[in-house]
Amino acid sequence: MTARPGFEALAPFFRIVAEGLSGLVDGEDFCNTLAEDTVFEYVISVPSYPRRIVGREAVAELYRGYGETMVLHGSDELAVHRDREA
């Protein structure tokens, strides 16, 4: 899974998400693995940060500017626990 142009700062995050979802989703980048009508609800309150985002492109817009303030250098030691009944 690749990072969209402008999202390179989050590439390690996108790679570990792709690893955890391997074989379960399609999409050439993180945002395209999301349903068009996806809903993200954030339970931790951060000033100036939305509590709820609706839509694939809205999620992309929220994450688009992250590289201007931070760069993620790594993401590892993923633990995946799948529901055996699902």
Buried (B, 14 or more C-beta within 10 A) or exposed (E): BBBBEBBBBBBBBBBBBBEEBEEEBEBEBBBBBBEEEBEBEEEEEEEEEEEEBEBBEBBBEBBBEBBEEEEBEEBEEEEEEEEEEE
